[in-house]
């Protein structure tokens, strides 16, 4: 049934791109609504539920990151930002606001589809943890349990949504408990572009998902001058 399909909101002031994305995503198994600006997006969000927002960075009126920052105050809906701005600082700005992923224009529609599906896979319906595949690692972090083989973080209130980068980071840490991992190593193994600062931003976001006090982390600790280390409960 159509109502069972994931619902995506495309917010972009480029009418041609909006309609292209509407048709492409609908042809690939999604329900799609579109909005030309943040004000119209607010109207959609007030009456409908969405599984993901594809958001243009540069729009008339309220620009994309301002809209994303405001939305993050009330919702954890995944956000993928489309931008013609490819600089590292712009990507970091988005990560600090809380967007899930960036895709630079122009882009291949198939890459957009892959990223959307990857983000949605990080936010499945809440369920009890299933047994891990044989040989997979588990990391107990206080009230939280990370299942490395499934890249799932379960907490006292159910499944915790992780972005692609956060899930990849936590998997690498969980597979190497008690080992110091440099920023360069994390960037390479998790395919995080943008250098050391981008890794630092991602680690800061990840800590907020399970640390009681992210500013004084108990589990994901900084080793000055060397990198980071995960010290899960025994």
C-alpha positions in Angstrom: 0.0 0.0 0.0 1.2 3.5 -0.8 0.6 4.7 2.8 3.2 2.1 4.0 6.0 3.6 1.8 8.6 5.9 3.4 7.5 9.5 3.1 10.1 12.1 2.0 9.8 15.9 2.0 11.9 17.6 -0.7 12.5 21.3 0.1 14.2 23.2 -2.7 13.4 26.5 -4.4 14.4 25.1 -7.8 11.1 24.0 -9.3 12.7 21.9 -12.0 14.8 20.0 -9.5 11.9 19.5 -7.1 9.8 17.9 -9.8 12.7 15.7 -11.0 13.3 14.5 -7.5 9.6 14.0 -6.9 9.3 11.7 -10.0 12.6 9.9 -9.4 12.0 9.1 -5.7 8.4 8.1 -6.4 9.6 5.7 -9.2 12.0 4.2 -6.6 9.4 3.3 -3.9 8.8 6.5 -1.9 5.9 8.8 -1.1 7.1 12.3 -1.9 5.9 15.8 -0.9 7.6 19.0 -2.1 8.0 22.5 -0.8 9.6 25.6 -2.3 10.8 27.1 0.9 11.0 26.7 4.7 7.6 28.3 5.2 5.8 25.8 3.0 7.8 23.0 4.6 6.5 24.1 8.0 3.0 23.8 6.7 3.6 20.2 5.5 5.3 19.2 8.8 2.4 20.6 10.8 -0.1 18.1 9.3 2.0 15.2 7.9 4.6 12.8 9.2 7.8 12.3 7.2 10.6 9.7 7.4 13.3 12.0 5.9 13.8 15.6 4.6 15.9 16.4 1.5 16.8 20.0 2.1 18.4 22.6 -0.1 21.1 24.7 1.7 20.5 28.0 -0.2 16.9 29.1 -0.4 15.1 32.5 -0.4 13.7 33.5 3.0 14.9 31.2 5.8 18.0 29.3 4.5 18.4 25.6 4.9 20.7 25.3 7.9 18.6 27.8 9.9 15.5 25.7 9.1 17.4 22.5 10.1 18.6 24.1 13.4 15.0 25.2 14.2 13.6 21.8 13.4 16.2 20.1 15.5 14.7 21.8 18.5 11.5 19.8 18.2 12.3 16.8 16.0 14.9 14.1 15.2 13.6 13.5 11.7 16.6 12.7 9.4 17.8 15.5 7.2 20.0 15.2 4.1 21.2 18.6 2.8 21.8 19.4 -0.9 24.4 22.1 -1.4 26.5 23.7 -4.1 28.9 24.6 -1.3 31.5 21.9 -1.0 33.9 23.5 1.5 34.8 21.6 4.7 33.6 24.5 6.9 30.2 24.3 5.3 29.9 20.6 6.0 31.0 21.1 9.6 28.4 23.8 10.0 25.8 21.3 9.0 27.0 18.6 11.2 27.0 20.9 14.2 23.4 21.8 13.5 22.5 18.1 13.4 21.9 17.2 9.8 22.6 13.6 8.9 24.3 13.9 5.6 25.5 16.2 2.8 25.4 15.8 -0.9 27.0 18.4 -3.2 25.3 19.6 -6.4 25.4 18.5 -9.1 24.9 14.9 -8.0 24.0 11.5 -9.5 20.4 10.6 -8.6 21.6 7.0 -7.8 23.9 8.4 -5.2 21.1 10.4 -3.6 19.0 7.2 -3.6 21.8 5.3 -1.9 22.3 7.9 0.8 18.5 8.1 1.5 18.3 4.4 1.9 21.3 4.3 4.1 19.9 7.0 6.4 16.5 5.3 6.6 18.2 2.0 7.5 19.6 3.8 10.6 16.1 4.6 11.8 14.2 1.3 11.7 11.1 0.6 13.8 12.0 0.2 17.4 12.4 -3.4 18.4 14.1 -5.6 21.0 17.8 -6.4 20.1 18.1 -9.5 18.1 21.0 -11.9 18.6 24.2 -10.8 17.1 25.7 -12.7 14.1 28.4 -15.1 15.2 31.7 -13.4 15.9 30.2 -9.9 16.0 31.2 -7.5 18.8 28.9 -6.1 21.5 29.8 -3.0 23.6 28.0 -2.3 26.9 27.9 1.4 27.6 26.1 1.8 30.9 22.4 1.6 30.0 23.2 1.3 26.3 24.2 -1.7 24.2 25.8 -1.4 20.8 25.5 -4.3 18.4 28.4 -4.0 16.1 27.3 -6.5 13.5 24.0 -4.6 13.0 25.4 -1.2 13.8 22.5 -0.6 16.3 22.6 1.2 19.5 19.9 0.2 22.0 19.1 2.2 25.1 16.5 2.3 27.9 14.0 3.9 25.6 14.6 1.6 22.6 16.6 2.0 19.5 18.8 5.1 19.2 19.0 6.6 15.8 22.5 6.9 14.5 23.7 8.7 11.4 25.8 6.7 8.9 29.0 8.3 10.2 28.1 7.8 13.8 27.2 4.1 13.3 30.5 3.6 11.4 32.5 5.3 14.1 30.9 3.3 16.9 31.4 0.1 15.0 35.1 0.8 14.6 35.5 1.7 18.3 33.5 -1.4 19.4 35.6 -3.7 17.3 38.7 -2.2 18.9 37.9 -1.8 22.6 40.6 -0.3 24.7 42.7 0.7 21.7 43.7 4.3 20.9 42.5 5.2 17.4 44.0 8.3 15.7 41.8 10.8 13.9 43.5 9.9 10.7 42.7 6.2 11.2 39.1 7.0 12.0 38.8 9.2 9.0 40.1 6.5 6.7 38.2 3.6 8.2 34.9 5.4 8.5 35.2 7.3 5.2 34.8 10.7 6.9 36.1 13.5 4.8 37.1 17.0 6.0 40.1 16.2 8.2 40.6 16.1 12.0 37.9 18.7 12.8 35.2 16.8 11.1 36.1 13.6 13.0 36.0 15.7 16.3 32.5 17.0 15.4 31.3 13.5 14.7 32.7 12.1 17.9 31.1 15.0 19.9 27.7 14.2 18.3 28.2 10.4 19.0 28.9 11.0 22.7 25.6 12.8 23.0 23.8 9.6 22.1 25.0 7.5 25.1 27.2 9.5 27.5 25.5 10.8 30.7 27.8 13.8 30.5 29.2 14.3 27.0 31.6 17.0 28.3 33.1 14.5 30.7 32.8 11.2 28.8 33.0 7.9 30.7 33.2 5.6 27.7 34.4 7.4 24.6 37.5 9.3 25.9 40.0 11.7 24.3 43.6 10.8 24.5 45.4 14.1 24.2 47.6 14.3 21.1 46.8 10.7 20.0 43.1 10.3 19.3 40.2 8.5 21.0 39.6 5.3 22.9 36.4 3.4 23.8 36.3 1.8 27.2 33.1 -0.2 27.4 31.9 -1.9 30.5 33.3 -5.4 31.1 
